[in-house]
Amino acid sequence: MAAAVLTGDGHDGATYDITGPTALTLAETAEELSRFAGRTVTYVPETREEAYASRSDYGAADWEVAGWVSSYEAIATGELSTVSTTVPELTGHPAQSFAEYLQRYPESYRHLRS
């Protein structure tokens, strides 16, 4: 994707929405993770306060935790449910699905395996 933009013409100053081929809810993401990990992974909705509290022991910087929480909130409210055609338009091949990503990178969920 980056190579297409960096080496192609007409991208100066352009902004692109880059997505996969489908929008997933956090519950759907947990279902996919369950399928690949071989054990049940669940999504439990949290209030903003619960989300910050549950991540307080991660040792992450405040800005990083705020990024996680605001991203989860945006997914939960549907703000990130738009699917773009940017990847296939710029690269000539389909965007990778979450399932395809999990299949290609099993180390990304190794800690979830039963």
N, C-alpha and C positions, 0 to 999 in steps of 0.2 A: 504494500500500500504506500508506504513512505517513498519507496523507490519510484513508483509511478508519478508521484507528485513532485519529487525532487528532480527527476530527469525529464519530465514532460513540460509542455508549454501551457500557458494560460492559468497557472495556479497562484501567481503572485497576489498576495492579499486575500486569497480565497479562504473561506471557512467551510469545513465539511463536517456533517454529522455522520459518524461512522458507527454502524451497528452490525449485529449479526443478522441472520435471515428472519428471525422471529423474536418478539419480545416475550420475556419470561417473567412470571411473578416469582417472588422468593419461595413460595410453596412449590411451584413447578421446578425451580432450581434444586430444592431439597429432594424432590422426587428423582430427578436425574442423578444427583449425587448418590442417592440410595441405590439406584440401579447399578451404577458403576462400582460403588464401594462394597456392595454385597451386605449391607446392613442398613437399617432405617436411619435416615437423617431427617430431622424435622425442623420446620421453621416455626418459631413461636413469636408472634407479634409482640413488640414491646412499646411502651410509651417512650417518649424522648428521655425522660429521667431514668427509666429502667435500662435503656440502651447505653446511656453514659455510665451508669453504675456497673453494668455487666462487663464493661470494657475497661474499668478503672484499674484492674490488676495487670493489664497487658504490658504496661511499661512504655506505651507509645506516647509520643508527643501530643499535646492538646490539639494541635491542628490536624493531626492524623486521625485521632478519634472523632473529631468534629466532621471530618471528611467521610468517615465510615457511616456515622449516624445520619448525616444529611443525605448520603447516597441511598441508604436503606429507606429513609423517609420518602425520597423522590420515587423510588421503585414502588413502594407501597401505595402511594397516591396516584400512580399512573403517569407521573411526569416524564418518565423515561420509557414509555411504551411505544414511542414512534419507531418505526423500522424504516431505514433509509435504503436506497439502492446505490449508495456511494461506492461500496466495495466492488460490485460487479461492473459498474460504469467506468471506474478508474483502472481496474486491474484486468478486466475481461474474464474473471472467474468468480464463482459464487462466494459469498461471505461464509465463514466457517460457523457452524452451529455450536451450541454449548456441548452437545453430545459428541460432536466431532472433535472438539477441543479436549474433552475428557478422554476420549479414545486415544488421541495423539500424545497427550501428556499425563500419563497415569501417576507420575510423581506429584502432580498438583493436588491429588486427593489421597495419597498413600496413607496419611495420618488418619483417615476415616475408615480404612479397611478393617474388616472384622478379623 
